């Protein structure tokens, strides 16, 4: 909630244009070199080998910046051609080719397609078998890059790699003489275990094989010929592999011995001292035995808050251009954040060079401490995946090894999760603590202390620390903390707390960099009628926008990770976190304006400032992020931000250009190749169309009249196309279709070009209602048809699709296995408010009979979980039946009478339950008060009484008698004598 205070002092006006990219054609160098390489033919001469060597060197040294313009298929084609040119008896060329494979795939973030992957895997496996042992490390590095994200496509090669005498089994064995080769082999296995959503997992026998290798690796001590850094990287790869198996591979730890051994080794790797892991038994505390060497790490390191995923990296946790992905579940306010494209793993690729650790910083000792900190972080992430993958009742017996004890006076403090957090702090840990603290029971100024301590670190040299610091600031801003304290923190001057030269905040540079952030004239206090708002732009918004849109400073480029080599912008994880923090601000503004908000109206951020905030967003970070095809996660986060626009802001805009800009940005993302981006874009489109409906309720019709008909056509067509996508996209696409069809004005509908697309849109909704899709998809489709029925301008009484829509809904209300979908279809059938909208007498009769049948079958289910929705379903059906009675025409009465003669007692009993018990709060549109419910029946009775038929018509007489009896029983049982007398008098 406190996040909304950030918007209290926004700079207004559009930002100036950001610096452009360097003036060269993206990808030109690569294409020229690729053309030269593809023109070569196999040549074993000395000059031929020299030419190939030179081309490989040029391709490796080429600068591949963001937006490089190099297509993944071009990279794959080049690598296949390179392999054809290099015979396996040329060790030096094979080694150089392996470096090229690793470099291009890693730098350009390419996942090789299946056809080319088959050829390249066969080549690299043959190379390991035939080439000299000194080339194995480079070949394994190439192999790791090839199998990354492709584990499910490597099935035919798994026996060669992971069989009893498989290459990776031999090279990862404890007896392997070369420690770098052993580490690279374990890394290959870890990348094989990394699963991609929507693709098959690694087969179970191979999962078990890899798990045993990873566990053995973690249990084994460092050999004498292995240096500390290589050992740390080996442990990181083993931890990454186990986490991938538990998360994406859905591996279950069913053996007690396996679970106990894993928990023991994870606990040992989380500690500051090096201890031997003893298997933990249920109900036992782990005894800690120090190694005889007595080796200990030197001092705690404020570890980066994110974990590292190396892709085909033979030199350490770094390689040029590696992509950085966020830790799953991390976020500024504890809400779900954008996950990586491979959300099964919370590891991410990083890039840092050995120059990060200069002699002035402690040299090798500082470097070793950093790597050891990453191992501890990896162990914590793996521990989280472990406890999520086992049942709580099984885990309960092991908690004594991890929760703190109460030691006797004078006894040493046992190592636990609590002591670990205290002794090895991280901004990410503090963010979670801030998000879940009960501020009403804590003293004031605690947040201020945390804020002042962490604020300088947003300019730390290490990108991981900077990202974690932003996460923490976002947690403070977004939490339910006392608003005055947070507001004071946000109103600090830009430079407050950032110019310190204290030794506690190393690697800082002056904070002038974000003062260049795009801004216009500041919003004056009087413009928003709120004397509490400062005219100085909020530094946090300026900071986040500048991170997304402005080039980075040289002062922090040395250790930045996650951006392609040569990028002039802030590293990807930094931009992602900044964009997510801005999205949190938008979400908090929405919460302020909700009906149940605890924020008083005079304390809310005024709508004009909200409009200014979103104007800045659309003129700055959002377009850049949406156009960033190299980082689908960044695009998805931008879509998330678009979905958090305050609906009330739209009606305050001077025109609809802002809405049009937003819509066009979303429609562009709906075409993205990333499913995650398309899903987020569909969610944003659904939210945007929600705001269109909100603005229909305003007295000023100019918004609807000025909205571009061409843009509406584009939105409808995009939503129709998205409704044929995967369920994650489809569910929000049909929601958007319903809103758009509801929004259409007579001026739109009367145009011939709209007729065809309206028909296509409604057919898309009808097919979605009927298909066997996820519950959420069908629920949204039924809801969307209800929205269609709300538009009086649509020709419901004459259009051929009307009967098709009713047929789909009546089919669902009587037969769908999911009761939530049945409830929503019954609600949609009760939407039309005119008898002619229900069509012919036969159509009306079909709907009436379907609802009576649905009432009969309201308890027919074999799924126990559906029983809790039975009462809600009956309530919604009764409401629909009473609604139909209140609109019945003379021709409809005979059908109603026939049904009541057959099932009158059943219908009456459920209507009485409806009158007495009411409805659940989650039944949207259903009346909650007894007076409303009995008034519905009274209205229906009055309508039937007024229907003009021949005197003594038996159908009318039967229906009136039925309704009067129902009300009499209800009033008699409720003791409402006044109402009963009134009914008798009538």
N, C-alpha and C positions, 0 to 999 in steps of 0.2 A: 504493500500500500504506500509505503514511503517513497517508492520510486516516482510516483507522480509529482512529487515536489520538485523533481529535477526540472520539469517543464515550466516551472514558475518564473524563469527568467531566460527566455529563449531569444536568440538573435533572430531578427526577421529578415525577409527578403531572400531572393535566390542567391546561392553562393556563386562566386566566380568560377570560371572553368578551371579544372585541374590541369596540371602539366601533362602534356601528351607523351606518348611513348617515343622512343628514339626513332628518327626518320629512316627506317630501313624496312624492307619487305620481309615479314616474318617467314622463316623457314626457307629462305632463298638459298642460304649456304648449304643446308642439308640436302635440298633437292639437287643442287649442282653436283655435290659429292656423290649422292646416290646415283645420279645418271651416269657418272663416270665409272662407278663401281659396277653397275648393272651392264655396262657396255663391255666389260672385261670377260675373257674366256679363260678357263683353267690353263695355267701356264707354269710349268715347274722350273722355268729358267730363273737364274739369279736376278735378272732385271724385272721379271714378272713378280717375283716375291717382294722385291724392293718397292715396286709400285703399289702392291697391296698393303704393305707395311705403312707406306706414307699415307695412303687413303684412310686406313684405320686410325692413324694418329690424328689426321685432320678431323675426322668425324668425332673422335673423342674430345678434341680440344675446342670444337665448335661451341659457341655460346647458345644455349637453348633457354631463352627467357620465357616468361609467361606470355601466352598467346603466340607461341612459336610458329603456329600454322602448319605443324607437322602432323599428318594423319596417322593414327595407329596402324592402319593397314600398310602404309608406306614403310613404317619401321619394320614390320614383320617381313615384308617383301625383301627389304634390304638385307636383313639378317639371314634369311634363307639363301639369298644370292651369295653372301659372304661365306657361308658354310660350304657352298658348292665350289668356291674358289680355293678353299684351304684344305689340302689333304691332311689326314691324321698323322702322317709321318713327319710333319713340319711342326715340331714342338713350340718353337718361338711364335710362329704365326697362330697356332691354336691358342696359346696363352694370350696373345694380343686380341684375337677374336673374342675370347671369353670376356676380356675386359670391356670390349665394345658392346657385347650383349648386355652385360650388367649395367654399363653406363647409360645406354640409350633407354632401356626399359625402365630404369630407376629414375633417371632425370626427366624423361618425358611422360612418366606415369602410365606406361602402356601395359595392358594385359593382352598377351598374344592370343589370337583367335585359334580355334581348335585345329584347323587344318594345318596351319604353319607350325603350331605347337607340336604336333605329331612328328614333323620332320626335325625340328630343332631339338626335341628331347632325344630322339634316336641318335642324333649327331653327338650331343654332349655326353650321353651314356657311353657311346663307343669311344669318345675321346678319353674318358676316365679309364676305360679298360685298356686302351692301347698306348696312351701317351705317357711320358716319363712322370715320375711321382712329383717332381718339382712344379708341374703344371696343375696339380690336382686342386690346389686351393683356389686358383683363378677359375677353373672349370666349375667347381662347386658353387662359386659365387654367381656364375652365369646360370647354373641350374636352379639356384634359389630364386633368382629373378624370374625365371621362366615359369616355375610352378606356383609362384605367388598368386593366390586367387584362382588357381587352375587345378586345384587338387582333384576335383571330381572328374576332370578330363584326362587324368594321367593313369586311369585304371590299368591299361594294357602294359604299362611299364612298372607297376608296383612290385611284381615279383622280382624284377631285376634290381629294384632299389631297396625294397624292404623284406624280400624273402630271406630264407635262412642264410644264404650266402650272398645276399644283396649288397650292392656297393655301399649304400649308406650305413648298413649294419656293420660292415667291416671298418669303414672309415670313422665311425663314431664310437668304436669300441674303446674301452679303457686302455687297451694295449697299443693303440695307435701312437706311433712315435712322434708325429708332428702335431703339436697342440693346435696350431692354426687350422690344419686340415680337419681335426676332430671337431673343432668349434663350427667350421663351415658346414660339415656334414649334419650336425645337430640343427643348424640353422635351416638347412634344406628340409629336414624332417618337419620342423616347426611350420615352415611355409606350406608344406603339403597338407598339414592339418588345418590350415586356415580355410574355413568354408565360406562360400558366398551364398547369401540368402536366395532361395529359389532353386538352388542346385543341390544334387545329392551329396550326402556326407561321405567322408572316407569310410570304407567298409570296416565293419566292427573288428575283424581279425587284425587288420592293419592299425586300427586305433589302439588296440591293446599292445601291439608290438611297439608302437611309438611311445605310448605311455610308459612302458617299462624302461625304454631307453632314457626318456626324460627323467624319470624318478631315480634311476641309477646314477645319472649324471649329477643330479642335485645331492644325492647321498654321498658321492665320492669326494674325498679331499683333494685339494690342489696338488698336482704332481710337482716334483722338483724342477722339471724342465719347462713349466708353464708360468709366465709372468702374471702379476695380479690383474692387469687389465684384461688380458685374454681370458683369464678364469672368470672374471665378472661377466664378460660378454657371453661366455659359454653358459653360465647360469641364467642369464637373461633369456637366451634362446630356449633353454629347457623350460623355463617358466612360461614363456610365450606359447610354447607348444602345448603344455598342459592346459593353459587357459583357453586356447582355441578348441581343444578337444571337449572341454567342459561347456563352453559357451555355444559355439557354432555347431560342433559335432554332436552335441546332446549326449555325450558319454556319461554313463551312470556308474558311480563307484559302488559296486555291489559287494565287493569283498572287504571284510573288516580289516584284514591285514593291509590291503592297499590304502584304504582310507586312513588308518592310523599312521602308516609310514608317510603318506603325503602330508598330513597335518603336522607331523613332527618336523619334517624337513622344511615346511613353509615357516613354522615358528622359528626354526633355527636361522633361516635366511632373513627374517625380519629384525633380528636382534643386532645390536651394535657390536657385540663381541662375537667372535667366531666360536661356535660350540658344535659339538658332535650331536647329530640328531638321533635321539632314541625314540623308537616307535611309541606313540601314545595309545594307551588302552582306554576304553570307556571308563569314566569315573575316576581316572588317575590324573595326578598332576605330573607334568614332565620333569624329570630330574635333569639338571643341566651340568654337563661335564666339560670343563674347559680343555681345549687342546693343549698338549704338552708344550707347544711352542709359546703359549701365552700371548699370542699375537692379538692385538686389539686395534681397532680403528682409532684415529687420533681424536678428532673433535666432531661434534654433530655438524652436519651440513644442512642448511635450509634447503631441503630437496625440492626440485621442481614438482609441480603438482600434477604432471601428466606423465604417462608411461611411454616407453619407446618401442617402436616396431621397426625392425630393420629389414629391408627387403633386398635380398641378394647382396648383402653388404659384407665384404670380406675384410674391410679395414677398421671395423669398429661400428659404433652406433651412428656412423655418419657417412654420408655420401652426398655429392652435390645434387641439389635439387630434390631431395626427398620430400615427400608430402607429409604434413603433420595432421593427425586426426585426433579429435577430442576423446577424452575418457568417457565411456558410456555412462550416462546417468549424472555426469557432473553438470552443474548449472548454477546460474546466479541465484536462483530462488528455489532450488530443489525441485523444479518442474522438469519434465522431460525436455531434453535439448536435442538438437539435431545430432543424429548418430553418424558414424562413419559409413562409407559405402559398404564396408564389411563390418556390420554392427555386431557380428558374433565375437569380435575381438575388441578389447579396449586398448590394445597396444597401438602405437602409431609410428610412422617412419619419421626419423629425425635426421638432421644434418648438422654436424658441428665439426670443426676442424681442430687439429691438435694445437693450433695457435690460440685456442680458447684458454689454454692453461700456460700462461707465460711464467717465466722465472720469478717475476715480481709477485705472482699470485701463489707462490708456494711450489711451483714446478710440478714434478711428477707426483709428489705427495697430494697436492690439491686435486690432480687429475684422478688418482686412485680413489680418493674419498668420494668424488663425484660419481664414479662408476659404481662404487659400493652402495651409494645412496639409491642409484637406479635399480640395483638388485633388490634392495629392501622394498622399494615401491612396487617392483614386479611381483614380489612375494605377497605383498598386501593385496594387490589386484587379483592374483591367483587364489588367495585365500577367500576373497569375496566370491569368486566364481565357484569355488568348492562348496561353500556353505549354501549357495543358491541351488546347487545341483543335487543336494541330498535332503532327505526328509528331516523335518524339525525334530521328530522323536529320536532319530538316529543321531543327529548333531548334538542333542541335549547332553548326551553322556560325555562329550568331549569338551564342553565349554569350560570346565574347571581348569583346563590347561591354558585358557586364553583370558579369562576374566580375572580381575584383581582379587587377591586375598587380603585379609586383614592380618598382617604379620604381628607376631609378638614383639614386645618392646625390645629394641636392640637387635632384632633379627634383620638380615638383609632383605631388601625389597625385591619381591619376585618380579620377573619380567612378564608383562601382560600387554594387552592392547592399549590400556590406559597409560601405562608408563612409556610405552613406545610413542604414543601421541605427544606426551609431554616432553620427551627427550629428543624426538626427531620431528619437530614441527614442520608443517607445510601450509602455505596459504589455502590450498584446496581443502585441507582438514578444517581450518578455521572457517572457511565458507560454509561447510556443512554444520559446524557448531553454531554459527550465527543464524543459519536458517531454521534451526530447531530449538532455539533457546526460549524459555518462558520469560519474556521481558517484564511481565507484570510482577514477577517475583525477584527481579534482580535490581540492583541499584543503578541509578543513572550514571552516565559517563563511561560505562564499559565499552560501548560502541566507539566512542570518541578515541579511547586509548588504542583500540584495534585499528581504527581508521588511520590515526596519525602514524602508527608504527608501519603499516603496510603501504601507505600512499607513495613513499619515495621509491618503492620497488617497481613501480610501473615503468621506470626507465632503467631497470637492471639489465646488465649485459646478456644474461641468459634468458632466451625467449620463454623457456618454461616457467621461470619465475615471474616474468611479466604477464604471461597468460593467467597464471594462478592468482596474481594480484588483482587483475581485472575481475576474475571470478569472485574474489572476496568482496571487492567493492560493489559488484552487482548484488551479492547476497545481502549486504548491509542496506543498499538502496531498496531492494525488493521485499525486505522482511516486514513483519508486522511490529516493527519496533516503534518506540515513541516518535511520533512525527516531528515534534519540535527539535529534538536532538539531531535527527537526520537532516532536517531542513537547514539547520545551522551549519552542518558539515558541508552541505552542497553549496551554501552561499559563501564559502571561503573563497578568497581570491585565487586566481589560477595558479599562482606560484606558491601558495601556502603549503609548506611541508615538502616542497620539491627542490628547493635550492640548497638544501643542507649539504654540507661537506663532511658530515659526520662519518667516522670510520665504519659505523654500523650500516651504512648504506653505500656499498661500493658500486663502481661502474656507473655512476650517475652523470648526466650531463644537464646543462641548463634546460629549463622547461619551456623555452621560447618556441619549440617546434610546433606545439599544437595551437599557439596563438595565431598561426597562419591558417588555421582551419577556416573553411568557407563560412562567411557570415555577411550579413547586410547590416542595415541600421538596427540598433537595438530596440527592443520593444519597451516603450516608456510605461511607467507605472499607471499613468492616467488612462492609457489606451485600453486597459482591461479592468478599470474600476476596482483595483485591488491594491491598497497601499502596502501590503505585505510583500509584494513581489519586487525583486531587485531588477534594476535596469542592466546590470552586468550579466553577460551571457554565462550560463552555467558551465563551469569548466569541464564537468564530466561528459556532457553531451559534445562539447567542442573536441574533447580528447578522443572520444569514440569515433566521431565522424572523421577526424583527421587520420586516425589509424586506418580507416577503410579506404580513404580516397587520396591521401597525400603520399608522396614518395618518402621513404624512410631516411633516417639520419645515418651517416656513415659511422657514428659513434657506437652503434649497436649491431652493425652488420656482421661483425666478425664471428659471432656465435649464433646467428639466427638460423633457425631450422624451419624446414617445412615450406620453403619457397624454392621455385626452380632457380637454377643457377643464373645469375645475371638479372634477376628481378629487381626493379627499383622500388618496389612497394614493401610494406611491412610483411613479415612472414604470415603464411596462411593461418596458423592457429591464432595469431594475434588479431587478424581481421575478423576471423570467425567469432572470437569471444567478444570483440567490440560490437559486432552486429547483433549478437545475441543479447548483449546488455541493453542495446537500444530497443530491441524487441520487447524485453522485459519492461521497459519504461512504458511502451505502448499498451501492454497488457495491464499494467497497474492503473493506467488512466481509465481503461474499460471498467476495472473493478471499482474505481471510485464512483462511477456513474450507475452502477447496478442498483436496483431497488432496495436490496438488503444491505447496501453499503453502510459501514459505520462512520464514514466520513461525512460530516455535516455539509450541506450544499454550499454554504459560504466559505468552506475550507477547501473545496475542490478546485482543481486547476481549471481556470476559465476556458471555455471552448475556443475562443480566438487564439489562445496560446497553444492549444492542442493542434489547431490548424497550422500554425506557424511551425510547430515541431515536425509535422508530417510533410510540410512543404520543403523543409530542410532535408528530410530523409529522401524524398523523391528527386530532389535536385542534387543529391550527393551520393551517399553510400549505396542506396538500393539499385540504381541502374548499373553501377559498376559491378556490384555483386551478382546481379541477375545475368549480366553478360559474360561472367567469368566461367567459360565452358571447361577450363582446366580443373576447376574445383566444384563439382556438383554439390558438395556439402555446403559450400558458401552460398550457392544458388538456392538450395533448400532453406537455409536460414533466412535469406532475403524474402522468400515466400512466406515464411513464418511471420516475419515482421509485417508484411503487407496484410496478413490476416488479423493483426491486432489493432487495426485502425478504429478509432472510436466512432460508432455510427452517428452520434450527435454532431460530429464535426462536419459531416457531409452537407447537412442542411445549412450550415453557416458559411459555406464557401460562396464566393461571389459568382462563380460559374462552375460548370461541370468538367472543366479541363483537368482538374486534379483527379477526379474519378476516372476520366478517360485515360490519363497517364498510368494510373494504377492498374486499370483493366488491361491495357496493352502490355504492361510489364508482366502481368500474370499469364496472359495468353501466350507470350513468348516462351515462358518457362514450361507451359503445358506441352510444348513440342520437344522438350529436352530428352536426351537419350537416357538419362538417369531416372530410374523409377522413383527414387526418393525425392528428387526434385519435382517430378510430375505430381506425386502424391501431395507434397506441400503446396504446390501451385493450385491443385484442385481444392484443397482446404481453403486457401486464400480466396479463390473464386467464389466458393460457397459463402464465405464471410462477407465478401464484397457485395454479393447479391442480397445478402441479408440486409445490408445497409440501404440498398435500393428500396426494399419493402418498407423499412423504417421511414424513409423520406417520402413515401407515398402518403403517410399519415399526416404530413404537415399541411397547413391550410394553403400554402403557396404552391400552385401547380407548375410553376416555372421549371422546377427541377426535372419533372417528367417530360415536359414539352421540349426542353432544350437538349435532352439526352440524345445523343447521336443514334439515328436509326441504323446507320452502317455499323457502328460499334456494337449495337445490340445483335445484329446479324452475325457479326464475328464471334461474339460471346456465345450465342446459341450454337453456332457450328462447332466451336471449340469444345463446348460442354457435351455436345452429341458425340464427337469423336472420343472424348475422354471417357464417356459412358461405356465404351467398348474396350477400355483398357483393363488393367488388373484391378482386383477388388479395392486395393488401397486408393486408387485413383477414382474408380467408378462410384464409390459411396458418396463422395462429395460432388462429383460431376452431376449426378442425378439431383442432388440437393440444389445445385445451382440452376439446373434446368427448370425445376419447379418454381424457383423464385423469379427467374426471367419470364416464364410464361405468365406468372401472376402480375408482373410489372408491366407487361405490354399494354399500351394505350390503344384506344380505338383508331387513332391516327396511324399507328403502326399496322394494326391487324387488317385494315382496309386496303393496304398496299399488296398487290399481287405477289411480290417477291417474298412476303412474309408467310403466305399461305403454305407454301411447300415446306419451309423449314419448321413451321409450327407442327405440321403433320409428322415430319421426321422426328422432331423432339418428343412428341407425345408417344409415338411408336417406340422410341428408345426407352421411355419410362415404362410402357406396358411390358415390353420384353424383359426389362430388368425386374419388374414385379414377379414375373412368372418363372425366371430362371432359378436354378439351384445355386444360389450364391450365398455369401456370408450374410448373417442376420442383419448386420448394419446396412448392407447394400440394399436389401429388399425393404427394410424399414424406411430408409431414406426415400426409396422410390415410391412407396405408398404415401409417405408424407408429401412428396412432390406432386403426386396426382391430386391430393387434397388441396394443395396450393393452386393447381390449375383450375379446380372447381370454384375457387374464390374470385376468379376474374370474370366479372359480369360481361365484359366485352367479348369474350370468346363465345363462339356459336355452339354452346353445349347442346341446344335442342335440335340442331340440324346437322352437325358435323358427324361423319361416319365413325370417327374414332371415339366418340362418346360411349357408344355401346361396347366397344372393345375395352375401354378403360374400366367400365362397370363389370364386364365379364371377368377381367383379370382380378379385380378387387374381391368379387364374390367368390371366385375360386380360392383365393388366398384365405379369406375369412373363415372358410369351412374346412380347409385341408392342410394349411401350412403347419409344419411340425413345431415351429417356433411361435409361442403365444404372444410375444411382443410384436411380431409382424402382424398377427391376427388383430391385435388391439389397434394397431395403426391403420390397418385396412378398414376396420369398422368405423374408426374416426373419420377417415376420408369419405366413406359412404354417407356420412351424416353432414357433410359440408354444404352441398347445394341448398339454396334458400328459396327456390321457386320450383313448383311442381313440374313445369315444362322442362326444367333441366334434367329431370330423371327420364325423359323420353316417353316412349309409348307405354300403354297399359301393360303390355307383356314385359317390357324392361323393368317397370316398377315392380311388377309381381315377382320377377326373378330376384331382384334385390331384397324384397321383403321376405321371400321364402328362404333365401340364402342366410339372412340374418337369424331367422327362427331356427334353421338347421344348425347354424353356428352356436346358438344358445344351447341347443340340445347336446352338442358335442363339446361343450366348454370344459368338461372334465376328462375328455378322452385323450389321454396321453400316456406313453410308456416311459417318458422322461420325468423322473421325480422332480427335477429342478424346475420344470414348467408349472408344477402345481401351485407355486406361490403367486403365479400371475392369473390364476383362474378367476378370482374375484374381480380383478381389474378388467379382464376380458368381458365378463358378464355385465359389468357396469357400462362399458362402452357400447356393447350390443344393445342393451336396454335403452340407452340414450338415443341410439340410431333408430330403433324401432319407434320410439315415441316421436322422434323428429319426423319420420315418414308419415305417421298418423296425422301429425299436425299440418301436412301438406296434401293429404289424400284427396283425389278428385272423386266425383260420383262413380266413375267407371272402375275405380280401384277397390271399392268397398266389398264387392263380392269375393275377390281374392282374399282380402283380409279376413272376412267372415269364415271362409273355408278353413283357413289356417287356425283360427281361434277355436273352431268346433273340434278340430283334431288335437291341438296342443295348447288350448287356452289355460288349463290348470298349470302347466309347466311355465308358460310365459308369465302368467300372473304371479306365480311364486317368486320368480326372479325379479320382476318389476317391484314387488313388495320389498325384496331384499335391497334393491337399488334405492328405494325411498327411505328405508330405515337406516341403512349403513353408509350410504353415500359412496364416496370414491376415494381412491388413494391420491396422494398429493402429486404423484408423477403422471397422472392421467391428464394431459394437457387438454384444456377445453371443456372438461367435464365439470358440472356444478358441484360445489363443495358444501353448500348450506341446505338444510332440509327445505326451507322455503323455496329455494330455486328448484329443487327436484320435484316437489309436488306441484309447483307452478307449471312445470313442463307438461305434466299429465293433465292438469286443468286446461291448459292451452289446447292440447290435443282434443280433449273432450268438447271444448267450446267450438273448435273447428268442425268436428264431426257433426255436432248438433246443427251447425249452420250450413252444412252441405245440402244443396237443393236436389232432392230426389222425390219420387212419388210418395204420397202419404202412406205411412205404414210399411215402407220399404224394409224387408226383413234384415238385410245386411246392415243398414244404418242402425236399426234397432238393436241388433246383436252387439255391435261394436260399442254403442253408447252404454248398453247394459254392462258390458265387460269393464269399461273404464270406470263407470260409477261404482261397481262392486269393488274394484281394486282400491279406489280412493276411500270408500266406506270402511273397508277392512283396515286400511292404513290409519285413518283418523281414529277409528275405534280403538285400535291397539296403542296408539300414541296418546290417547286421552284428549285429543283436540276437539272438544265438543262444539266450539264455535264454528270451526270449519265444517264439521259434520252437519250441523244445522243448516249452514249455508248451502251445502250440497243437496240436502233433503228438500229445502225450499225451492231450489232450482228444478 
